[in-house]
Amino acid sequence: MEEPSLTFDEVKRMAEGIGMTRLTDEHLQQLLRATRVAQARRAALPVATLGPADEPAHVFRLAAEDSR
């Protein structure tokens, strides 16, 4: 299901709602473009069949010589 496209005024209202009140119209246009791209990419992901095991695991460990 496709999400409705955001408008400039909606992005401006959301930005102001989180304290981003000093953005210029150019910045808001950039934010609008970035948000639309993010929505399109998210909509293209096949998430209906994903489960918890599909979440990437980030594992970090020290090499033997680096441990203290």
NUKELUM-387098 format. One record per residue (C-alpha): residue in one letter; x, y, z. Coordinates in Angstrom, 1 decimal. Layout:
# residues N
+------+--------+--------+--------+
: resn :     xx :     yy :     zz :
+------+--------+--------+--------+
:    A :      X :      Y :      Z :
...
+------+--------+--------+--------+
***
This chain:
# residues 68
+------+--------+--------+--------+
: resn :     xx :     yy :     zz :
+------+--------+--------+--------+
:    M :    0.0 :    0.0 :    0.0 :
:    E :    1.5 :    3.3 :   -1.0 :
:    E :    1.6 :    6.1 :    1.5 :
:    P :    0.3 :    9.5 :    0.5 :
:    S :    3.0 :   11.9 :   -0.7 :
:    L :    4.0 :   14.5 :    1.8 :
:    T :    3.6 :   18.2 :    1.0 :
:    F :    6.0 :   21.0 :    1.8 :
:    D :    3.6 :   22.4 :    4.4 :
:    E :    3.4 :   19.0 :    6.2 :
:    V :    7.1 :   18.6 :    6.3 :
:    K :    7.4 :   22.2 :    7.6 :
:    R :    4.9 :   21.5 :   10.3 :
:    M :    6.6 :   18.2 :   11.3 :
:    A :   10.0 :   19.9 :   11.4 :
:    E :    8.7 :   22.7 :   13.6 :
:    G :    7.0 :   20.1 :   15.8 :
:    I :   10.4 :   18.6 :   16.7 :
:    G :   12.1 :   22.0 :   17.2 :
:    M :   13.7 :   22.5 :   13.8 :
:    T :   12.4 :   26.0 :   13.5 :
:    R :   15.4 :   27.6 :   11.9 :
:    L :   15.3 :   25.7 :    8.6 :
:    T :   15.2 :   27.7 :    5.4 :
:    D :   12.8 :   26.8 :    2.6 :
:    E :   15.7 :   25.3 :    0.8 :
:    H :   16.5 :   23.0 :    3.8 :
:    L :   12.8 :   22.0 :    4.0 :
:    Q :   12.8 :   21.1 :    0.3 :
:    Q :   15.9 :   18.9 :    0.8 :
:    L :   14.2 :   17.3 :    3.8 :
:    L :   11.0 :   16.7 :    1.7 :
:    R :   13.1 :   15.1 :   -1.1 :
:    A :   15.0 :   12.9 :    1.4 :
:    T :   11.8 :   11.8 :    3.1 :
:    R :   10.1 :   10.9 :   -0.2 :
:    V :   13.1 :    8.8 :   -1.2 :
:    A :   13.2 :    7.1 :    2.2 :
:    Q :    9.5 :    6.3 :    1.9 :
:    A :    9.9 :    4.8 :   -1.6 :
:    R :   12.8 :    2.7 :   -0.4 :
:    R :   10.9 :    1.4 :    2.6 :
:    A :    7.9 :    0.6 :    0.5 :
:    A :   10.1 :   -1.5 :   -1.8 :
:    L :   11.3 :   -3.7 :    1.0 :
:    P :    9.6 :   -7.1 :    1.3 :
:    V :    8.8 :   -7.0 :    5.0 :
:    A :    5.7 :   -9.2 :    5.2 :
:    T :    7.6 :  -12.4 :    5.7 :
:    L :   10.4 :  -11.1 :    7.9 :
:    G :   10.7 :  -12.4 :   11.5 :
:    P :   13.0 :  -11.5 :   14.4 :
:    A :   15.6 :  -13.9 :   13.1 :
:    D :   16.0 :  -11.8 :   10.0 :
:    E :   17.2 :   -8.8 :   12.0 :
:    P :   20.9 :   -8.2 :   11.4 :
:    A :   23.0 :   -8.9 :   14.5 :
:    H :   25.9 :   -6.5 :   15.2 :
:    V :   28.6 :   -8.4 :   17.1 :
:    F :   31.8 :   -6.8 :   18.2 :
:    R :   34.7 :   -8.5 :   19.9 :
:    L :   38.3 :   -7.6 :   20.7 :
:    A :   41.1 :   -9.5 :   19.1 :
:    A :   43.2 :  -11.5 :   21.6 :
:    E :   46.1 :   -9.0 :   21.7 :
:    D :   43.7 :   -6.0 :   22.3 :
:    S :   41.9 :   -7.5 :   25.4 :
:    R :   42.8 :   -6.2 :   28.8 :
+------+--------+--------+--------+
***
